[in-house]
Amino acid sequence: MFRLIASSLCLRCQRVPALPVILRPCVTLSSAENQQTVEALYDLSVDIQKVRKLKSWVLHQSPAYTKEVADLLKDMGASGSVVARILALHPESILCCPEQVEAQRELWMSVCPNQKELVSIIEKFPASFFTSSSHHDNQRDNIAFFQSLNLNKRIVTKLMASAPLSFSRPVEQNQLMVRTLQQAYTELGGKDANMRIWLQKLLSQNPFVLLKPPDVLRQNLLFLRDRGFSTAELLRLLSKLRGFVTELNPDNMRRTLAFSQDAMGCSEEDLRDIVLSCPALLYYPEEILSERFNGLLSVGVSMSQITETPTVLELTTQIIIYRLQRLRSYGYDVRTGSLQVLNGTKKDFEVSCGRLQIRRERPLFNPVAPLRGDD
């Protein structure tokens, strides 16, 4: 089952060449600010002081296409205030010629449902939209590749916005990583019928997985298999780690697992069960785990409670202390109760607190007291 992974370790990791910095021969840098640019930005209500503080070099360049870029954004439906925010956040956009911006609009509209959503993306990720024209062909090829995988268009858009480097590089590199993920999924027992949904979920949760060397994934899976995880358990980990398995390396995992086992005083088998419940144990450094163990123990939580609900280790000590204080105010003592109430997002915790508050305010039912009836 692991023949592909094992044999691939003999291959040298392909190094991803750095993208060259493309210099525009028509853009020159002068010692004085380009007054036309400054005046155009003022007219658009752009925060000039913010631009001077963060990207002052832009104001010295010529030519600049401030009005043209602003008009194109407005033509997409952006309001004046949105245009001002985009230009203040990413002033380099005014150095993109109108033809380049128009080409980007056409490209993004091939995956965006409408221009309103595209404007929203540009507002949040302007650097992803205003990219070098030299990457246009790579972007087009990568869009075609991800569409060929039958991924949801919104997922492709999210990938383009949050991990633009994966679309600027040659499509062959993304094809190799996707193929590696697919092969690992099927070799670990994943069903072909679920492949698209699994890949779509993984890429949406961690789009940067595409930028990692494929051999890193193979090495980490081999390490975990050698630690006794079954193929079914490895598939669960591959899914639950949301692509973070590519962020790991065997040496760090070995140290972290040894520290966790020693701290919790558990067996190898128990440790595997704990990791399956809390995969974060694989990638948190020893220093962070030590702080979180000590923080929980210092407030009266026992180690047996931690091993029963290891996901509390995903919360910082500050969050734990805050939540414990909130729980005490509702009369809940985690030392005698479950730590499960501490888990979850802020919204999840507020829901749990709401239930505790209702339970505390609800009058106790007296089974002996007579029931009121209509006279």
C-alpha positions as CSV (number, residue, x, y, z in Angstrom):
1,M,0.0,0.0,0.0
2,F,2.9,2.3,0.7
3,R,5.0,1.2,-2.2
4,L,4.5,4.5,-4.0
5,I,5.4,6.5,-0.9
6,A,8.4,4.4,0.0
7,S,9.8,4.4,-3.5
8,S,9.3,8.1,-3.9
9,L,11.6,8.8,-0.9
10,C,14.4,7.8,-3.1
11,L,13.7,10.7,-5.4
12,R,15.3,14.0,-4.6
13,C,12.8,16.7,-3.7
14,Q,12.2,19.0,-6.6
15,R,13.1,22.6,-5.7
16,V,10.6,25.2,-6.7
17,P,12.4,28.0,-8.6
18,A,11.8,31.4,-7.1
19,L,9.6,33.6,-9.2
20,P,11.6,36.3,-10.9
21,V,11.0,39.9,-10.0
22,I,9.7,41.6,-13.1
23,L,10.8,45.2,-13.5
24,R,8.8,47.5,-15.6
25,P,11.2,49.2,-18.0
26,C,8.8,52.1,-18.4
27,V,8.6,52.8,-14.7
28,T,11.3,55.2,-13.3
29,L,12.0,56.3,-9.8
30,S,12.6,60.0,-9.1
31,S,13.7,61.8,-6.0
32,A,10.5,63.9,-5.8
33,E,6.9,62.6,-5.5
34,N,4.9,62.4,-8.6
35,Q,2.5,65.3,-8.0
36,Q,0.0,64.0,-10.5
37,T,-0.3,60.8,-8.6
38,V,-0.6,62.6,-5.2
39,E,-3.3,64.9,-6.5
40,A,-5.2,62.0,-8.1
41,L,-5.1,60.1,-4.8
42,Y,-6.3,63.2,-2.9
43,D,-9.2,63.5,-5.3
44,L,-10.1,59.9,-4.6
45,S,-10.0,60.5,-0.8
46,V,-7.2,58.0,-0.4
47,D,-5.3,58.2,2.9
48,I,-2.0,59.7,1.6
49,Q,-0.3,59.7,5.0
50,K,-0.9,55.9,5.2
51,V,0.6,55.5,1.7
52,R,3.6,57.6,2.6
53,K,4.1,55.6,5.8
54,L,3.8,52.1,4.3
55,K,4.6,52.4,0.6
56,S,6.1,55.8,0.0
57,W,8.1,54.6,-3.0
58,V,5.0,54.2,-5.0
59,L,4.4,58.0,-4.9
60,H,7.8,58.5,-6.6
61,Q,7.1,56.3,-9.6
62,S,6.1,57.3,-13.1
63,P,4.0,56.5,-15.1
64,A,1.1,55.8,-12.7
65,Y,-2.4,55.0,-13.7
66,T,-4.3,56.2,-10.6
67,K,-7.5,57.5,-12.3
68,E,-7.6,54.6,-14.8
69,V,-7.4,51.9,-12.1
70,A,-9.9,53.7,-10.0
71,D,-12.3,54.0,-13.0
72,L,-12.0,50.3,-13.7
73,L,-12.8,49.4,-10.1
74,K,-15.8,51.7,-10.2
75,D,-16.9,50.1,-13.4
76,M,-16.9,46.7,-11.5
77,G,-19.2,48.2,-9.0
78,A,-16.8,49.5,-6.3
79,S,-18.0,52.5,-4.4
80,G,-15.7,55.5,-3.9
81,S,-14.9,54.6,-0.3
82,V,-14.0,51.0,-1.4
83,V,-11.7,52.3,-4.1
84,A,-10.0,54.6,-1.6
85,R,-9.5,51.6,0.8
86,I,-8.1,49.4,-1.9
87,L,-5.6,52.0,-3.1
88,A,-4.5,52.9,0.4
89,L,-4.0,49.2,1.3
90,H,-2.3,48.3,-1.9
91,P,-1.0,51.5,-3.7
92,E,1.1,49.4,-6.1
93,S,-2.1,48.8,-8.0
94,I,-1.8,52.3,-9.6
95,L,1.4,51.0,-11.4
96,C,-0.6,48.4,-13.3
97,C,-1.6,49.6,-16.7
98,P,-5.3,49.5,-17.6
99,E,-4.9,46.7,-20.1
100,Q,-3.3,44.5,-17.4
101,V,-6.2,45.3,-15.0
102,E,-8.8,44.6,-17.6
103,A,-7.1,41.2,-18.4
104,Q,-7.1,40.3,-14.7
105,R,-10.8,41.2,-14.5
106,E,-11.6,38.8,-17.4
107,L,-9.5,36.1,-15.9
108,W,-11.1,36.3,-12.4
109,M,-14.6,36.6,-13.9
110,S,-14.1,33.1,-15.3
111,V,-14.4,31.7,-11.8
112,C,-16.3,34.5,-9.9
113,P,-20.1,34.4,-10.1
114,N,-20.4,38.2,-10.4
115,Q,-18.5,41.5,-10.3
116,K,-19.9,42.3,-6.8
117,E,-18.1,39.3,-5.4
118,L,-15.0,40.1,-7.3
119,V,-14.9,43.6,-5.8
120,S,-15.3,42.1,-2.4
121,I,-12.3,39.8,-3.1
122,I,-10.1,42.7,-4.4
123,E,-11.0,44.7,-1.2
124,K,-9.7,41.8,1.0
125,F,-6.8,40.5,-1.2
126,P,-5.7,43.4,-3.5
127,A,-2.2,42.0,-4.0
128,S,-3.7,38.8,-5.4
129,F,-5.6,40.7,-8.1
130,F,-3.0,43.3,-9.0
131,T,-0.3,40.8,-10.0
132,S,2.4,41.0,-12.6
133,S,1.2,40.5,-16.2
134,S,4.1,38.0,-16.7
135,H,2.1,35.5,-14.5
136,H,-1.1,35.8,-16.6
137,D,-0.5,32.6,-18.6
138,N,0.3,30.6,-15.5
139,Q,-2.8,31.9,-13.8
140,R,-4.9,30.8,-16.8
141,D,-3.4,27.4,-17.0
142,N,-3.8,26.8,-13.3
143,I,-7.5,27.9,-13.4
144,A,-8.1,25.4,-16.2
145,F,-6.4,22.7,-14.2
146,F,-8.4,23.2,-11.0
147,Q,-11.6,23.4,-13.0
148,S,-10.7,20.1,-14.7
149,L,-10.8,18.6,-11.1
150,N,-14.4,19.6,-10.9
151,L,-13.7,21.8,-7.9
152,N,-16.3,24.3,-6.9
153,K,-15.7,27.7,-8.5
154,R,-15.8,29.3,-5.1
155,I,-12.9,27.0,-3.9
156,V,-10.9,28.0,-7.0
157,T,-11.5,31.7,-6.3
158,K,-10.5,31.2,-2.7
159,L,-7.3,29.5,-3.8
160,M,-6.5,32.4,-6.1
161,A,-7.2,35.0,-3.5
162,S,-5.5,33.5,-0.4
163,A,-2.6,31.6,-2.1
164,P,-1.8,33.6,-5.2
165,L,1.7,32.2,-5.5
166,S,0.2,28.8,-6.3
167,F,-1.4,30.3,-9.4
168,S,1.5,32.4,-10.5
169,R,3.8,29.4,-10.8
170,P,3.8,26.8,-13.6
171,V,0.8,24.5,-13.6
172,E,3.0,21.4,-13.6
173,Q,4.0,22.0,-9.9
174,N,0.4,22.1,-8.8
175,Q,-0.4,19.0,-10.8
176,L,2.4,17.1,-9.1
177,M,1.3,18.1,-5.6
178,V,-2.4,17.4,-6.3
179,R,-1.4,14.0,-7.8
180,T,0.6,13.2,-4.7
181,L,-2.4,14.0,-2.4
182,Q,-4.7,11.9,-4.5
183,Q,-2.4,9.0,-4.5
184,A,-1.9,9.2,-0.8
185,Y,-5.6,9.3,-0.3
186,T,-6.3,6.3,-2.4
187,E,-3.4,4.2,-1.0
188,L,-4.7,4.9,2.6
189,G,-8.1,3.5,1.6
190,G,-10.0,6.6,0.5
191,K,-12.8,6.0,-1.9
192,D,-12.6,7.4,-5.4
193,A,-16.2,8.6,-5.1
194,N,-15.3,10.8,-2.2
195,M,-12.0,12.1,-3.7
196,R,-13.3,15.4,-5.1
197,I,-15.0,16.4,-1.8
198,W,-12.0,15.4,0.2
199,L,-9.6,17.3,-2.0
200,Q,-11.9,20.3,-2.1
201,K,-12.2,20.5,1.7
202,L,-8.5,20.1,2.2
203,L,-7.5,22.8,-0.3
204,S,-10.2,25.2,1.1
205,Q,-8.9,24.7,4.7
206,N,-5.2,25.0,3.8
207,P,-4.6,26.4,0.3
208,F,-0.8,26.7,1.1
209,V,-0.5,22.9,1.0
210,L,0.0,23.4,-2.8
211,L,3.3,25.2,-2.1
212,K,4.9,22.4,-0.2
213,P,7.3,19.8,-1.7
214,P,5.4,16.5,-2.3
215,D,8.2,14.5,-0.6
216,V,7.4,16.2,2.7
217,L,4.0,14.6,2.7
218,R,5.4,11.2,1.9
219,Q,8.1,11.3,4.6
220,N,5.6,12.4,7.3
221,L,3.1,9.6,6.4
222,L,5.9,7.0,6.5
223,F,7.0,8.3,10.0
224,L,3.5,8.1,11.3
225,R,3.0,4.6,9.9
226,D,6.3,3.5,11.6
227,R,4.8,4.9,14.9
228,G,2.0,2.3,14.6
229,F,-0.8,4.3,13.0
230,S,-2.9,2.1,10.7
231,T,-3.8,3.1,7.2
232,A,-7.3,4.0,8.3
233,E,-5.9,6.1,11.1
234,L,-3.5,7.8,8.7
235,L,-6.4,8.7,6.4
236,R,-8.2,10.2,9.4
237,L,-5.1,12.2,10.3
238,L,-4.6,13.3,6.8
239,S,-8.1,14.7,6.7
240,K,-8.2,16.1,10.3
241,L,-4.8,17.9,9.9
242,R,-6.3,20.0,7.1
243,G,-3.2,19.8,5.0
244,F,-0.9,20.7,8.0
245,V,0.7,17.3,7.6
246,T,2.9,19.0,5.0
247,E,4.0,21.5,7.7
248,L,5.5,18.8,9.8
249,N,8.8,16.9,9.8
250,P,9.8,13.6,11.5
251,D,12.3,15.1,13.9
252,N,9.9,17.6,15.4
253,M,7.1,15.1,15.6
254,R,9.4,12.6,17.3
255,R,10.3,15.2,20.0
256,T,6.8,16.4,20.5
257,L,5.3,12.9,20.8
258,A,8.0,11.9,23.3
259,F,7.4,14.9,25.4
260,S,3.6,14.4,25.3
261,Q,3.9,10.7,26.2
262,D,6.2,11.5,29.1
263,A,4.0,14.4,30.4
264,M,0.7,12.3,30.3
265,G,2.3,9.0,31.4
266,C,0.5,7.0,28.7
267,S,1.3,4.0,26.6
268,E,2.1,4.2,22.8
269,E,-1.3,2.9,22.0
270,D,-3.0,5.5,24.2
271,L,-0.8,8.2,22.7
272,R,-2.0,7.2,19.2
273,D,-5.7,7.5,20.4
274,I,-4.9,10.9,21.9
275,V,-3.3,12.1,18.7
276,L,-6.3,11.0,16.7
277,S,-8.5,13.1,18.9
278,C,-6.1,16.0,19.0
279,P,-3.8,16.1,15.9
280,A,-2.4,19.4,17.2
281,L,0.0,17.3,19.4
282,L,1.9,16.6,16.2
283,Y,2.8,20.2,15.4
284,Y,2.8,22.1,18.7
285,P,6.4,22.7,19.9
286,E,7.4,21.3,23.3
287,E,7.5,24.8,24.8
288,I,3.9,25.5,23.9
289,L,2.7,22.1,25.1
290,S,4.6,22.5,28.4
291,E,3.0,25.9,29.0
292,R,-0.5,24.6,28.3
293,F,0.0,21.5,30.4
294,N,1.2,23.6,33.3
295,G,-1.5,26.2,32.9
296,L,-4.2,23.5,33.1
297,L,-2.6,21.7,36.1
298,S,-2.2,25.0,37.9
299,V,-5.9,25.7,38.0
300,G,-6.8,22.3,39.4
301,V,-7.3,20.3,36.2
302,S,-6.0,16.7,36.5
303,M,-3.8,15.0,33.9
304,S,-6.5,12.3,33.5
305,Q,-9.0,14.9,32.5
306,I,-6.6,16.2,29.9
307,T,-6.0,12.8,28.4
308,E,-9.8,12.3,28.3
309,T,-10.3,15.7,26.5
310,P,-6.9,16.4,24.9
311,T,-8.4,19.0,22.5
312,V,-8.2,21.6,25.4
313,L,-4.5,21.7,24.5
314,E,-5.5,23.6,21.3
315,L,-6.5,26.6,23.5
316,T,-4.0,29.1,24.8
317,T,-3.5,29.4,28.5
318,Q,-5.1,32.9,28.4
319,I,-8.2,31.6,26.8
320,I,-8.4,28.7,29.3
321,I,-8.2,31.1,32.3
322,Y,-10.8,33.4,30.8
323,R,-13.2,30.5,30.1
324,L,-12.7,29.0,33.5
325,Q,-13.6,32.3,35.2
326,R,-16.7,32.5,33.1
327,L,-17.7,28.9,34.0
328,R,-17.1,29.6,37.7
329,S,-19.5,32.6,37.6
330,Y,-22.2,30.1,36.5
331,G,-21.3,27.7,39.3
332,Y,-19.5,25.1,37.0
333,D,-16.4,23.5,38.4
334,V,-14.3,21.8,35.8
335,R,-12.3,20.0,38.4
336,T,-15.4,17.8,39.0
337,G,-17.0,18.1,35.6
338,S,-16.0,17.6,32.0
339,L,-13.4,19.7,30.2
340,Q,-15.5,19.4,27.0
341,V,-17.4,22.6,27.9
342,L,-14.1,24.5,27.4
343,N,-13.6,23.3,23.9
344,G,-14.7,24.9,20.6
345,T,-14.7,28.3,19.1
346,K,-15.7,31.5,20.9
347,K,-19.2,31.1,19.5
348,D,-19.4,27.5,20.7
349,F,-18.3,28.5,24.2
350,E,-20.8,31.3,24.4
351,V,-23.6,28.8,23.5
352,S,-22.4,26.5,26.3
353,C,-22.3,29.4,28.8
354,G,-25.9,30.3,27.7
355,R,-27.1,26.8,28.6
356,L,-25.4,26.9,32.0
357,Q,-27.0,30.3,32.7
358,I,-30.4,29.0,31.8
359,R,-29.9,25.9,34.0
360,R,-28.8,28.1,36.9
361,E,-31.8,30.5,36.6
362,R,-34.4,27.8,36.1
363,P,-36.3,27.1,39.3
364,L,-36.0,23.6,40.7
365,F,-39.0,21.4,40.3
366,N,-40.5,20.2,43.6
367,P,-42.3,16.9,43.0
368,V,-44.1,17.2,46.3
369,A,-45.6,20.6,45.7
370,P,-49.2,20.7,44.5
371,L,-49.8,21.6,40.9
372,R,-51.8,24.7,40.2
373,G,-55.0,24.0,38.3
374,D,-57.9,26.0,36.9
375,D,-60.6,26.5,39.6
